[in-house]
């Protein structure tokens, strides 16, 4: 499996910053690799975030339970898995996730995937920080397609792994399966600062279905980001697409007449 090593040119000396032009260039450079990959469009990128930034995320990863986090004990549908809402984390992690949902990152992902108009999820439905402990798993699945709170269609996932000194014997590889669910075509080891980005179509089958074989105190950690697009159907039933400036009574008869004629 081809793996790219390419750090996003993010600076962190005065907050987290990514120049939009640099973001576009980064995404465009890898677009042909992403779109050509099988069994569905995807890419695996090592050294994805600058060292200082990814180290900071790991250092601030919540060891204790946070409020409103979700724990999965559903067997094949998710076992020994913890999902943490970034909005319930400390200021550092909140700033990192705000950046990962920012315009430059959206522009990077748009150029990478050829999907325009990407929308982030400020509520991190199903996403955020994930942690799976020994014996845990997540069965092969295709992701939910509609965000019911925002009424938008899910288009891509970006998963950034936070596992230092990960051993192959621990398992936990992300598996990418064919459309017919007959063969696992690729496996991705969840090593530190490796990012996997992929389309979330109805047959983008993936998961890590084998129970983790990690020793006490070692878990499988990751950042999970989901991005969406709106439907063009939003234009149906609307005859005004511009801002509608309306005259007041004191603005005079002529201005009000012009307004009415324009509306007609």
matplotlib code that plots the C-alpha trace (Angstrom):
import matplotlib.pyplot as plt

x = [0.0, 1.3, 1.8, 2.7, 4.7, 3.8, 3.3, 0.7, 2.5, 0.8, 2.5, 1.8, 4.0, 1.0, -2.0, -2.7, -2.4, -2.5, -2.2, -5.2, -3.0, -0.7, -3.7, -5.1, -1.6, -1.2, -4.6, -4.2, -0.8, -2.3, -5.6, -4.7, -3.5, -6.7, -9.1, -7.4, -7.1, -9.2, -11.5, -12.9, -11.2, -8.8, -5.3, -2.9, -0.6, 2.2, 3.6, 0.3, 0.3, 3.4, 5.2, 4.4, 0.7, 0.2, 2.2, 0.0, -3.2, -1.8, -0.6, -4.1, -6.1, -8.5, -7.5, -10.6, -14.2, -15.6, -19.2, -21.5, -19.0, -20.4, -19.2, -19.9, -20.3, -22.2, -20.0, -19.3, -20.9, -18.4, -16.8, -14.8, -14.9, -15.0, -16.2, -15.2, -16.8, -14.1, -16.5, -16.2, -12.4, -9.9, -9.1, -6.1, -8.1, -11.1, -8.7, -7.2, -10.7, -11.8, -8.8, -9.5, -13.0, -11.7, -11.8, -8.2, -8.6, -11.9, -10.1, -7.4, -9.9, -11.9, -8.8, -7.7, -11.0, -12.5, -15.6, -16.6, -18.6, -17.5, -19.2, -17.8, -19.8, -19.4, -21.3, -18.9, -21.7, -20.1, -16.7, -14.2, -11.7, -12.0, -10.3, -10.6, -9.2, -7.9, -10.4, -12.2, -13.2, -15.4, -17.0, -16.8, -19.4, -20.4, -21.0, -24.3, -24.9, -27.1, -26.5, -30.0, -29.3, -27.8, -29.7, -26.5, -24.9, -21.7, -18.9, -15.5, -13.8, -10.4, -8.9, -5.6, -4.0, -2.4, -0.7, 3.0, 5.2, 2.4, 3.3, 1.9, 1.1, -1.5, -3.7, -6.2, -5.5, -8.1, -9.4, -10.7, -13.1, -14.4, -17.9, -19.3, -17.8, -15.8, -12.2, -10.2, -8.2, -6.0, -5.0, -3.7, -1.7, -2.9, 0.5, 1.2, 0.5, -0.8, -4.0, -6.5, -8.9, -11.7, -15.0, -18.1, -20.2, -22.8, -20.2, -17.1, -16.7, -14.2, -13.5, -11.1, -13.0, -10.3, -10.2, -7.3, -4.4, -2.9, -1.2, -2.6, -2.5, -2.2, -5.3, -6.0, -6.5, -7.5, -9.1, -12.2, -13.4, -16.5, -17.3, -20.5, -22.1, -25.5, -28.0, -28.8, -32.4, -32.2, -32.8, -36.2, -39.1, -37.1, -37.3, -34.9, -31.2, -29.9, -30.2, -33.7, -33.3, -36.8, -37.8, -39.3, -42.4, -40.3, -38.1, -40.6, -43.0, -40.5, -38.2, -41.1, -42.5, -39.2, -39.0, -42.4, -41.7, -38.4, -40.3, -42.8]
y = [0.0, 3.4, 5.8, 9.4, 11.4, 15.0, 17.5, 20.2, 23.6, 24.7, 27.2, 27.3, 30.2, 32.6, 30.4, 27.6, 29.0, 27.6, 29.9, 29.2, 29.2, 26.6, 24.5, 24.5, 23.6, 20.7, 19.2, 19.7, 18.0, 14.8, 14.8, 12.3, 9.8, 10.1, 9.9, 6.9, 4.7, 1.6, 0.1, 3.6, 7.1, 7.4, 8.4, 7.5, 10.3, 10.0, 12.9, 14.7, 17.4, 19.4, 17.6, 20.2, 20.2, 16.4, 16.0, 18.6, 16.8, 13.6, 15.4, 16.9, 13.7, 13.3, 10.5, 10.8, 10.7, 14.0, 15.1, 13.8, 11.3, 8.1, 4.6, 1.7, -1.9, -3.2, -6.1, -6.1, -2.6, -1.2, -2.7, -1.0, 2.2, 5.7, 8.8, 12.2, 15.5, 18.1, 20.8, 19.2, 19.2, 21.8, 25.1, 23.6, 20.8, 23.1, 25.3, 22.4, 21.1, 24.6, 24.8, 21.3, 22.7, 26.0, 27.3, 26.5, 22.9, 22.7, 24.1, 21.5, 18.6, 20.0, 20.1, 16.7, 15.0, 17.0, 17.6, 21.2, 23.0, 20.9, 21.7, 20.8, 19.5, 21.8, 19.2, 16.4, 13.9, 10.5, 12.1, 14.0, 11.9, 8.1, 5.6, 1.8, -0.4, -4.0, -6.4, -3.6, -3.6, -1.8, -4.1, -3.5, -0.9, 1.9, 5.1, 6.9, 9.2, 11.9, 14.2, 14.6, 17.6, 19.7, 17.9, 17.5, 14.6, 13.0, 12.9, 12.3, 11.0, 12.1, 9.9, 11.0, 8.4, 9.2, 5.9, 6.2, 3.1, 1.0, -2.6, -4.7, -7.4, -5.1, -5.4, -2.5, -2.1, -0.2, -2.6, -1.4, -3.9, -4.3, -3.3, -6.8, -7.5, -10.5, -9.4, -7.0, -5.2, -2.9, -2.6, 0.5, 0.3, 3.1, 4.6, 8.0, 11.0, 8.9, 10.3, 8.3, 10.3, 8.6, 9.0, 7.9, 6.4, 3.6, 1.0, 2.5, -0.5, -0.2, -0.9, -2.6, -5.8, -7.8, -7.5, -5.3, -7.2, -4.3, -4.6, -2.9, 0.9, 0.9, 2.0, 2.9, 6.6, 8.8, 12.1, 11.5, 14.2, 14.1, 16.6, 17.1, 18.9, 20.5, 19.6, 21.8, 21.2, 24.0, 26.4, 24.8, 27.0, 30.2, 33.1, 35.4, 34.5, 37.9, 40.0, 41.6, 45.3, 46.8, 50.4, 52.1, 54.3, 57.5, 56.4, 57.9, 56.7, 56.3, 54.0, 51.9, 51.7, 50.6, 47.9, 46.6, 46.6, 44.7, 42.1, 41.6]
z = [0.0, -1.0, 2.0, 1.5, 4.1, 3.9, 6.8, 6.4, 6.5, 9.7, 12.0, 15.8, 17.1, 17.2, 17.4, 14.9, 11.3, 7.8, 4.8, 2.5, -0.6, 1.0, 2.0, -1.6, -3.0, -0.5, -1.4, -5.1, -5.1, -3.7, -5.6, -8.3, -5.7, -3.6, -6.5, -8.1, -5.0, -4.5, -3.2, -2.8, -3.0, -0.1, 1.0, 3.8, 4.9, 7.5, 9.6, 8.8, 11.5, 12.7, 15.6, 18.2, 17.4, 17.4, 20.6, 22.2, 21.3, 22.8, 25.9, 26.4, 25.6, 28.5, 30.8, 33.0, 31.8, 30.5, 30.6, 27.8, 26.4, 24.8, 25.7, 23.3, 24.5, 21.5, 20.5, 16.8, 16.5, 18.9, 21.9, 24.8, 22.8, 24.2, 22.1, 23.5, 22.5, 21.9, 23.1, 26.6, 26.5, 27.7, 25.8, 23.9, 22.4, 21.6, 19.7, 17.8, 16.7, 15.8, 13.5, 12.0, 11.1, 9.7, 6.2, 5.2, 6.3, 4.3, 1.3, 1.7, 1.8, -1.1, -3.4, -2.2, -2.7, -5.6, -3.4, -3.3, -0.6, 2.4, 5.7, 9.1, 12.0, 15.1, 17.2, 16.2, 15.8, 16.1, 15.9, 18.1, 20.0, 20.0, 22.4, 22.2, 25.0, 25.1, 23.5, 21.8, 18.1, 15.5, 12.9, 9.2, 8.2, 5.9, 7.8, 8.3, 5.4, 6.8, 9.7, 11.1, 13.2, 10.3, 7.4, 5.4, 3.6, 4.9, 2.3, 3.8, 7.0, 8.2, 11.0, 12.6, 14.9, 18.2, 19.1, 19.9, 19.7, 18.3, 17.9, 15.0, 17.6, 19.1, 16.0, 15.5, 11.8, 9.8, 7.2, 3.8, 2.2, -1.4, -2.3, -2.2, 1.3, 0.0, 0.6, 2.7, 0.2, 2.4, 6.0, 7.7, 10.9, 13.4, 14.1, 15.5, 13.3, 10.4, 8.8, 6.7, 4.6, 2.5, 0.9, 2.9, 0.2, 0.8, 0.0, 1.7, 3.9, 6.7, 10.4, 12.8, 13.5, 15.3, 19.1, 20.3, 21.8, 23.8, 27.2, 30.3, 30.0, 26.1, 24.1, 20.5, 20.2, 17.3, 16.1, 14.0, 11.7, 9.4, 6.7, 4.8, 1.8, 1.5, -1.2, -4.2, -3.4, -0.9, -3.9, -4.6, -3.7, -3.3, -5.7, -3.9, -3.6, -2.8, 0.4, 0.3, 1.3, 2.0, 2.0, 5.0, 4.8, 5.1, 2.2, -0.3, -2.8, -5.6, -3.7, -2.5, -6.1, -7.5, -4.8, -5.7, -9.4, -8.8, -6.8, -9.6]

ax = plt.figure().add_subplot(projection="3d")
ax.plot(x, y, z, "-o")
ax.set_aspect("equal")
plt.show()
